[in-house]
């Protein structure tokens, strides 16, 4: 896991599906409907990679938590889903970016029970536990980008 205090925000892009089904696909995260659409898109991507039901649930749950955070705390953003192939292992990378206020105290935000809203405080830390690789780049006033990857068991 990498934590960074710097962040350079990428411009928001419109919904874009990879033409061959293997390249990155980008989805807006600006409305409640977008949250549902991202869940469906991530589930479809987990099926395309070949994840079993348990790992499908892990990835979809992490994506849902991260997208909701971008929507609620970041004022909306984008989700990019990428299928990965490294040697003989396959995986899925989720990148969620927003241009919101950033996370003032990242270590605290990753602690179970910490919440700035009405939630239970398991979102960011829970998403980190569900994925194999987890990177957060954030700065006050400059937004947040979370990159999370789950690898398929060989």
N, CA, C and O of each residue as an XYZ file, in Angstrom:
616
protein
N       0.847     -1.179      0.000
C       0.000      0.000      0.000
C       0.884      1.230      0.000
O       1.890      1.280      0.707
N       0.513      2.214     -0.786
C       1.220      3.469     -0.845
C       0.264      4.570     -0.438
O      -0.883      4.595     -0.883
N       0.719      5.469      0.393
C      -0.076      6.628      0.764
C       0.703      7.854      0.339
O       1.913      7.926      0.554
N       0.037      8.804     -0.251
C       0.731      9.980     -0.750
C      -0.001     11.240     -0.342
O      -1.230     11.264     -0.274
N       0.751     12.273     -0.075
C       0.145     13.549      0.284
C      -0.031     14.437     -0.939
O      -0.568     15.539     -0.828
N       0.412     13.974     -2.105
C       0.262     14.769     -3.320
C      -0.817     14.163     -4.191
O      -1.115     12.972     -4.100
N      -1.402     15.003     -5.040
C      -2.423     14.514     -5.948
C      -2.484     15.442     -7.146
O      -2.527     16.663     -6.996
N      -2.487     14.867     -8.316
C      -2.777     15.633     -9.511
C      -4.035     15.048    -10.096
O      -4.090     13.858    -10.406
N      -5.024     15.859    -10.246
C      -6.333     15.389    -10.647
C      -6.439     15.289    -12.163
O      -6.053     16.204    -12.890
N      -6.968     14.166    -12.623
C      -7.243     14.014    -14.046
C      -8.619     14.598    -14.329
O      -9.507     14.523    -13.479
N      -8.808     15.174    -15.500
C     -10.120     15.716    -15.814
C     -11.159     14.614    -15.890
O     -10.857     13.487    -16.281
N     -12.376     14.947    -15.516
C     -13.460     13.969    -15.573
C     -13.730     13.610    -17.024
O     -13.673     14.468    -17.905
N     -14.021     12.349    -17.265
C     -14.346     11.911    -18.609
C     -15.726     11.312    -18.619
O     -16.236     10.876    -17.587
N     -16.334     11.291    -19.800
C     -17.639     10.679    -19.924
C     -17.505      9.170    -19.952
O     -16.417      8.634    -20.162
N     -18.611      8.497    -19.739
C     -18.657      7.035    -19.763
C     -17.994      6.540    -21.045
O     -18.383      6.931    -22.146
N     -16.996      5.684    -20.894
C     -16.276      5.157    -22.046
C     -16.034      3.673    -21.829
O     -15.413      3.274    -20.844
N     -16.525      2.865    -22.747
C     -16.296      1.430    -22.672
C     -15.157      1.062    -23.603
O     -15.061      1.582    -24.715
N     -14.308      0.178    -23.155
C     -13.242     -0.320    -24.012
C     -13.882     -1.123    -25.141
O     -14.766     -1.945    -24.904
N     -13.431     -0.880    -26.363
C     -14.038     -1.535    -27.511
C     -13.821     -3.040    -27.511
O     -14.718     -3.782    -27.912
N     -12.665     -3.513    -27.076
C     -12.391     -4.945    -27.105
C     -12.714     -5.628    -25.775
O     -12.519     -6.837    -25.647
N     -13.199     -4.885    -24.794
C     -13.556     -5.461    -23.507
C     -12.378     -5.677    -22.574
O     -12.574     -6.099    -21.434
N     -11.154     -5.399    -23.026
C      -9.996     -5.632    -22.167
C      -9.290     -4.345    -21.764
O      -8.542     -4.343    -20.787
N      -9.505     -3.261    -22.483
C      -8.862     -1.998    -22.137
C      -9.613     -1.304    -21.022
O     -10.644     -1.792    -20.561
N      -9.096     -0.161    -20.585
C      -9.772      0.570    -19.510
C     -11.162      1.046    -19.932
O     -11.382      1.427    -21.082
N     -12.075      1.016    -18.996
C     -13.413      1.562    -19.179
C     -13.613      2.617    -18.105
O     -13.262      2.399    -16.946
N     -14.172      3.752    -18.479
C     -14.343      4.866    -17.544
C     -15.823      5.184    -17.381
O     -16.584      5.203    -18.348
N     -16.218      5.435    -16.119
C     -17.610      5.687    -15.786
C     -17.719      6.927    -14.907
O     -16.884      7.125    -14.025
N     -18.728      7.766    -15.127
C     -18.940      8.902    -14.237
C     -19.496      8.437    -12.902
O     -20.194      7.426    -12.824
N     -19.181      9.180    -11.859
C     -19.720      8.917    -10.523
C     -20.254     10.262    -10.028
O     -19.602     10.954     -9.246
N     -21.458     10.620    -10.501
C     -22.020     11.925    -10.187
C     -23.444     11.879     -9.637
O     -23.936     12.858     -9.075
N     -24.108     10.714     -9.808
C     -25.496     10.580     -9.359
C     -25.672      9.236     -8.657
O     -24.803      8.367     -8.732
N     -26.797      9.077     -7.981
C     -27.132      7.784     -7.364
C     -27.193      6.697     -8.436
O     -26.756      5.571     -8.202
N     -27.730      7.026     -9.600
C     -27.817      6.062    -10.693
C     -26.427      5.625    -11.152
O     -26.222      4.463    -11.504
N     -25.471      6.559    -11.146
C     -24.093      6.214    -11.514
C     -23.508      5.194    -10.543
O     -22.750      4.313    -10.947
N     -23.860      5.312     -9.261
C     -23.352      4.352     -8.278
C     -23.814      2.938     -8.616
O     -23.035      1.989     -8.524
N     -25.064      2.799     -9.003
C     -25.597      1.503     -9.391
C     -24.937      1.015    -10.687
O     -24.590     -0.159    -10.806
N     -24.768      1.912    -11.641
C     -24.144      1.540    -12.917
C     -22.698      1.080    -12.706
O     -22.248      0.145    -13.368
N     -21.972      1.724    -11.797
C     -20.586      1.310    -11.557
C     -20.544     -0.081    -10.921
O     -19.665     -0.879    -11.244
N     -21.471     -0.373    -10.032
C     -21.521     -1.712     -9.431
C     -21.721     -2.773    -10.510
O     -21.041     -3.799    -10.514
N     -22.661     -2.519    -11.429
C     -22.929     -3.476    -12.504
C     -21.714     -3.621    -13.426
O     -21.375     -4.730    -13.836
N     -21.069     -2.515    -13.746
C     -19.896     -2.553    -14.632
C     -18.739     -3.312    -13.993
O     -18.058     -4.091    -14.659
N     -18.519     -3.084    -12.708
C     -17.428     -3.779    -12.014
C     -17.746     -5.263    -11.904
O     -16.857     -6.098    -12.077
N     -18.979     -5.601    -11.623
C     -19.348     -7.020    -11.574
C     -19.089     -7.683    -12.919
O     -18.523     -8.774    -12.972
N     -19.495     -7.038    -14.003
C     -19.256     -7.591    -15.343
C     -17.752     -7.760    -15.597
O     -17.332     -8.749    -16.199
N     -16.956     -6.813    -15.148
C     -15.502     -6.898    -15.331
C     -14.912     -8.056    -14.528
O     -14.001     -8.735    -15.002
N     -15.425     -8.288    -13.313
C     -14.916     -9.419    -12.522
C     -15.239    -10.747    -13.205
O     -14.443    -11.685    -13.156
N     -16.397    -10.822    -13.834
C     -16.764    -12.028    -14.571
C     -15.851    -12.213    -15.782
O     -15.414    -13.328    -16.069
N     -15.566    -11.127    -16.488
C     -14.703    -11.185    -17.669
C     -13.294    -11.652    -17.310
O     -12.665    -12.380    -18.078
N     -12.799    -11.235    -16.147
C     -11.461    -11.646    -15.701
C     -11.473    -13.104    -15.262
O     -10.464    -13.797    -15.392
N     -12.614    -13.581    -14.740
C     -12.718    -14.963    -14.299
C     -12.689    -15.151    -12.797
O     -12.442    -16.257    -12.317
N     -12.942    -14.077    -12.040
C     -12.978    -14.194    -10.589
C     -14.109    -15.114    -10.147
O     -15.164    -15.164    -10.779
N     -13.879    -15.842     -9.058
C     -14.925    -16.631     -8.424
C     -15.871    -15.717     -7.664
O     -15.610    -14.520     -7.539
N     -16.954    -16.260     -7.160
C     -17.997    -15.463     -6.514
C     -17.482    -14.679     -5.310
O     -17.905    -13.542     -5.101
N     -16.585    -15.251     -4.517
C     -16.078    -14.548     -3.333
C     -15.258    -13.325     -3.749
O     -15.438    -12.241     -3.194
N     -14.359    -13.494     -4.724
C     -13.562    -12.355     -5.170
C     -14.404    -11.346     -5.941
O     -14.130    -10.147     -5.886
N     -15.424    -11.811     -6.657
C     -16.345    -10.874     -7.306
C     -16.961     -9.959     -6.250
O     -17.016     -8.741     -6.416
N     -17.418    -10.569     -5.171
C     -18.055     -9.803     -4.095
C     -17.074     -8.829     -3.457
O     -17.441     -7.691     -3.160
N     -15.846     -9.253     -3.245
C     -14.828     -8.365     -2.673
C     -14.604     -7.136     -3.545
O     -14.599     -6.008     -3.053
N     -14.421     -7.362     -4.835
C     -14.114     -6.255     -5.750
C     -15.315     -5.326     -5.895
O     -15.162     -4.105     -5.857
N     -16.497     -5.891     -6.058
C     -17.701     -5.057     -6.208
C     -17.951     -4.249     -4.936
O     -18.330     -3.080     -5.013
N     -17.745     -4.853     -3.779
C     -17.936     -4.143     -2.512
C     -16.935     -2.995     -2.386
O     -17.310     -1.884     -2.011
N     -15.668     -3.257     -2.696
C     -14.650     -2.197     -2.633
C     -15.000     -1.071     -3.605
O     -14.923      0.105     -3.249
N     -15.382     -1.428     -4.824
C     -15.738     -0.407     -5.823
C     -16.919      0.428     -5.352
O     -16.931      1.647     -5.524
N     -17.903     -0.221     -4.762
C     -19.083      0.476     -4.274
C     -18.718      1.470     -3.168
O     -19.190      2.607     -3.172
N     -17.884      1.043     -2.232
C     -17.461      1.926     -1.135
C     -16.670      3.120     -1.671
O     -16.904      4.259     -1.266
N     -15.741      2.855     -2.574
C     -14.900      3.932     -3.108
C     -15.710      4.901     -3.961
O     -15.512      6.113     -3.875
N     -16.612      4.384     -4.777
C     -17.452      5.257     -5.602
C     -18.363      6.113     -4.730
O     -18.547      7.302     -4.991
N     -18.929      5.503     -3.696
C     -19.803      6.263     -2.783
C     -19.024      7.375     -2.086
O     -19.531      8.486     -1.930
N     -17.794      7.080     -1.666
C     -16.961      8.122     -1.052
C     -16.714      9.274     -2.017
O     -16.813     10.439     -1.634
N     -16.391      8.951     -3.270
C     -16.146     10.001     -4.270
C     -17.411     10.824     -4.494
O     -17.343     12.044     -4.647
N     -18.547     10.169     -4.513
C     -19.827     10.839     -4.725
C     -20.196     11.735     -3.532
O     -20.536     12.905     -3.711
N     -20.126     11.186     -2.336
C     -20.573     11.910     -1.141
C     -19.544     12.945     -0.685
O     -19.884     14.108     -0.467
N     -18.291     12.523     -0.542
C     -17.276     13.408      0.043
C     -16.510     14.210     -0.995
O     -16.007     15.292     -0.693
N     -16.416     13.692     -2.215
C     -15.643     14.370     -3.252
C     -16.473     15.128     -4.251
O     -15.931     15.743     -5.170
N     -17.799     15.096     -4.088
C     -18.663     15.824     -5.009
C     -18.802     15.163     -6.373
O     -19.251     15.802     -7.324
N     -18.427     13.909     -6.481
C     -18.501     13.188     -7.749
C     -17.123     13.020     -8.346
O     -16.170     13.681     -7.934
N     -17.025     12.141     -9.309
C     -15.740     11.885     -9.939
C     -15.870     10.865    -11.031
O     -16.897     10.795    -11.707
N     -14.819     10.057    -11.213
C     -14.827      9.031    -12.242
C     -14.246      7.734    -11.686
O     -13.429      7.737    -10.765
N     -14.691      6.630    -12.271
C     -14.163      5.307    -11.986
C     -13.604      4.750    -13.281
O     -14.291      4.731    -14.303
N     -12.355      4.294    -13.239
C     -11.764      3.598    -14.375
C     -11.513      2.155    -13.946
O     -10.951      1.900    -12.881
N     -11.936      1.220    -14.789
C     -11.782     -0.204    -14.534
C     -10.854     -0.764    -15.605
O     -11.081     -0.581    -16.801
N      -9.794     -1.454    -15.151
C      -8.825     -2.024    -16.092
C      -8.585     -3.492    -15.787
O      -8.341     -3.862    -14.638
N      -8.655     -4.323    -16.808
C      -8.263     -5.717    -16.670
C      -6.747     -5.778    -16.819
O      -6.179     -5.141    -17.706
N      -6.095     -6.546    -15.948
C      -4.638     -6.632    -15.946
C      -4.175     -8.041    -16.259
O      -4.832     -9.022    -15.909
N      -3.039     -8.125    -16.922
C      -2.390     -9.404    -17.188
C      -0.899     -9.206    -16.941
O      -0.251     -8.437    -17.651
N      -0.354     -9.888    -15.949
C       1.074     -9.839    -15.651
C       1.579    -11.264    -15.590
O       1.221    -12.026    -14.692
N       2.408    -11.615    -16.545
C       2.886    -12.995    -16.668
C       1.682    -13.928    -16.705
O       0.875    -13.871    -17.633
N       1.562    -14.783    -15.699
C       0.449    -15.727    -15.693
C      -0.676    -15.307    -14.760
O      -1.629    -16.065    -14.579
N      -0.596    -14.134    -14.168
C      -1.682    -13.754    -13.265
C      -2.542    -12.658    -13.888
O      -2.063    -11.802    -14.632
N      -3.819    -12.720    -13.556
C      -4.791    -11.755    -14.063
C      -5.379    -11.000    -12.883
O      -5.434    -11.513    -11.765
N      -5.816     -9.780    -13.146
C      -6.400     -8.991    -12.081
C      -7.273     -7.876    -12.619
O      -7.488     -7.743    -13.824
N      -7.766     -7.084    -11.690
C      -8.631     -5.956    -12.017
C      -8.186     -4.761    -11.197
O      -8.036     -4.858     -9.979
N      -7.974     -3.637    -11.859
C      -7.571     -2.398    -11.184
C      -8.722     -1.396    -11.265
O      -9.283     -1.153    -12.333
N      -9.057     -0.826    -10.114
C     -10.062      0.231    -10.011
C      -9.340      1.528     -9.670
O      -8.518      1.560     -8.754
N      -9.638      2.585    -10.393
C      -9.092      3.903    -10.072
C     -10.265      4.861     -9.938
O     -11.000      5.094    -10.897
N     -10.438      5.415     -8.742
C     -11.520      6.358     -8.456
C     -10.883      7.716     -8.192
O     -10.020      7.843     -7.324
N     -11.310      8.733     -8.943
C     -10.765     10.083     -8.770
C     -11.886     11.077     -8.566
O     -12.959     10.961     -9.157
N     -11.621     12.054     -7.722
C     -12.555     13.166     -7.548
C     -11.756     14.458     -7.387
O     -10.549     14.423     -7.151
N     -12.433     15.588     -7.516
C     -11.809     16.900     -7.355
C     -12.306     17.583     -6.094
O     -12.361     18.811     -6.027
N     -12.666     16.792     -5.100
C     -13.230     17.312     -3.857
C     -12.194     17.931     -2.948
O     -11.109     18.303     -3.392
N     -12.531     18.040     -1.667
C     -11.666     18.732     -0.710
C     -10.427     17.948     -0.299
O      -9.570     18.484      0.404
N     -10.313     16.683     -0.725
C      -9.181     15.862     -0.285
C      -9.437     15.310      1.103
O     -10.428     15.642      1.754
N      -8.528     14.468      1.537
C      -8.641     13.845      2.860
C      -7.589     14.480      3.750
O      -6.392     14.309      3.519
N      -8.026     15.209      4.759
C      -7.112     15.941      5.628
C      -6.184     15.054      6.441
O      -5.001     15.364      6.582
N      -6.701     13.955      6.976
C      -5.918     13.048      7.807
C      -6.138     11.629      7.279
O      -7.041     10.919      7.722
N      -5.303     11.237      6.331
C      -5.479      9.960      5.652
C      -5.361      8.769      6.595
O      -6.166      7.841      6.516
N      -4.386      8.780      7.473
C      -4.230      7.664      8.408
C      -5.488      7.481      9.260
O      -5.936      6.358      9.491
N      -6.034      8.574      9.711
C      -7.260      8.500     10.517
C      -8.441      8.014      9.675
O      -9.271      7.240     10.151
N      -8.512      8.472      8.422
C      -9.609      8.065      7.539
C      -9.571      6.566      7.247
O     -10.612      5.967      6.980
N      -8.393      5.956      7.294
C      -8.247      4.526      7.052
C      -8.518      3.680      8.297
O      -8.529      2.451      8.225
N      -8.733      4.331      9.423
C      -8.984      3.641     10.690
C     -10.450      3.248     10.785
O     -11.336      4.065     10.532
N     -10.706      1.988     11.153
C     -12.088      1.538     11.328
C     -12.799      2.380     12.369
O     -12.251      2.702     13.423
N     -14.028      2.726     12.046
C     -14.844      3.498     12.965
C     -14.788      4.991     12.717
O     -15.641      5.730     13.209
N     -13.781      5.457     11.947
C     -13.694      6.890     11.666
C     -14.663      7.224     10.542
O     -14.661      6.577      9.495
N     -15.486      8.235     10.764
C     -16.427      8.676      9.747
C     -16.633     10.181      9.849
O     -16.592     10.757     10.936
N     -16.853     10.800      8.705
C     -17.194     12.217      8.690
C     -18.673     12.391      8.371
O     -19.167     13.514      8.268
N     -19.375     11.272      8.216
C     -20.794     11.313      7.886
C     -21.588     10.397      8.790
O     -21.247     10.191      9.954
N     -22.647      9.854      8.236
C     -23.540      8.996      9.013
C     -23.192      7.523      8.887
O     -23.891      6.679      9.448
N     -22.130      7.196      8.164
C     -21.774      5.792      7.948
C     -21.129      5.160      9.162
O     -20.961      5.796     10.203
N     -20.766      3.882      9.008
C     -20.154      3.123     10.097
C     -18.649      3.329     10.180
O     -18.025      2.919     11.158
N     -18.056      3.957      9.169
C     -16.623      4.208      9.198
C     -15.788      3.022      8.759
O     -14.655      2.864      9.214
N     -16.328      2.183      7.880
C     -15.569      1.035      7.378
C     -15.212      1.180      5.905
O     -14.517      0.321      5.363
N     -15.665      2.243      5.241
C     -15.529      2.390      3.796
C     -14.119      2.316      3.264
O     -13.786      1.363      2.560
N     -13.279      3.281      3.571
C     -11.934      3.348      3.012
C     -11.054      2.213      3.530
O     -10.389      1.541      2.742
N     -11.044      1.998      4.819
C     -10.252      0.907      5.394
C     -10.768     -0.450      4.961
O      -9.982     -1.365      4.717
N     -12.076     -0.591      4.862
C     -12.662     -1.845      4.407
C     -12.297     -2.137      2.960
O     -11.961     -3.270      2.617
N     -12.362     -1.128      2.122
C     -11.976     -1.303      0.717
C     -10.510     -1.715      0.623
O     -10.152     -2.557     -0.200
N      -9.674     -1.133      1.450
C      -8.249     -1.487      1.452
C      -8.059     -2.961      1.797
O      -7.239     -3.638      1.177
N      -8.802     -3.461      2.772
C      -8.668     -4.859      3.181
C      -9.178     -5.834      2.113
O      -8.722     -6.976      2.055
N     -10.106     -5.402      1.279
C     -10.686     -6.280      0.264
C      -9.817     -6.435     -0.981
O     -10.030     -7.343     -1.784
N      -8.847     -5.555     -1.139
C      -8.018     -5.554     -2.340
C      -6.575     -5.907     -1.991
O      -6.161     -5.757     -0.841
N      -5.809     -6.373     -2.973
C      -4.415     -6.736     -2.737
C      -3.493     -5.517     -2.728
O      -2.631     -5.401     -1.857
N      -3.664     -4.618     -3.678
C      -2.854     -3.401     -3.762
C      -3.776     -2.210     -3.569
O      -4.890     -2.197     -4.092
N      -3.323     -1.203     -2.819
C      -4.181     -0.065     -2.490
C      -3.319      1.180     -2.359
O      -2.386      1.213     -1.556
N      -3.627      2.195     -3.140
C      -2.856      3.430     -3.156
C      -3.819      4.612     -3.066
O      -4.806      4.670     -3.800
N      -3.532      5.553     -2.167
C      -4.348      6.756     -2.026
C      -3.457      7.964     -2.246
O      -2.409      8.101     -1.615
N      -3.882      8.838     -3.148
C      -3.186     10.107     -3.381
C      -4.199     11.215     -3.123
O      -5.255     11.277     -3.753
N      -3.855     12.076     -2.194
C      -4.796     13.117     -1.801
C      -4.043     14.321     -1.270
O      -2.914     14.203     -0.794
N      -4.670     15.463     -1.356
C      -4.135     16.691     -0.779
C      -5.317     17.609     -0.492
O      -6.262     17.661     -1.279
N      -5.277     18.333      0.623
C      -6.375     19.247      0.932
C      -6.632     20.214     -0.228
O      -5.722     20.886     -0.714
N      -7.895     20.263     -0.655
C      -8.303     21.160     -1.725
C      -7.974     20.677     -3.125
O      -8.272     21.365     -4.101
N      -7.361     19.494     -3.239
C      -6.952     19.017     -4.566
C      -7.543     17.661     -4.934
O      -7.144     17.074     -5.940
N      -8.467     17.161     -4.156
C      -9.124     15.918     -4.510
C      -8.393     14.681     -4.035
O      -7.388     14.750     -3.328
N      -8.934     13.543     -4.450
C      -8.414     12.243     -4.029
C      -8.472     11.276     -5.203
O      -9.428     11.272     -5.979
N      -7.439     10.463     -5.317
C      -7.433      9.354     -6.271
C      -7.049      8.095     -5.507
O      -6.019      8.047     -4.834
N      -7.896      7.076     -5.622
C      -7.624      5.784     -5.006
C      -7.462      4.769     -6.129
O      -8.305      4.668     -7.020
N      -6.367      4.020     -6.073
C      -6.133      2.937     -7.025
C      -6.068      1.645     -6.222
O      -5.265      1.510     -5.299
N      -6.932      0.693     -6.591
C      -7.021     -0.570     -5.862
C      -7.027     -1.716     -6.857
O      -7.733     -1.674     -7.865
N      -6.228     -2.747     -6.564
C      -6.111     -3.887     -7.465
C      -6.360     -5.182     -6.710
O      -5.905     -5.354     -5.579
N      -7.084     -6.087     -7.346
C      -7.288     -7.433     -6.831
C      -6.782     -8.407     -7.883
O      -7.120     -8.298     -9.062
N      -5.959     -9.368     -7.440
C      -5.392    -10.378     -8.331
C      -6.133    -11.689     -8.163
O      -6.555    -12.043     -7.062
N      -6.286    -12.403     -9.264
C      -6.893    -13.725     -9.226
C      -5.874    -14.716     -8.689
O      -4.684    -14.615     -8.988
N      -6.334    -15.663     -7.905
C      -5.444    -16.710     -7.415
C      -4.982    -17.548     -8.603
O      -5.774    -17.840     -9.499
N      -3.696    -17.941     -8.618
C      -3.198    -18.721     -9.759
C      -3.848    -20.090     -9.851
O      -3.535    -20.863    -10.756
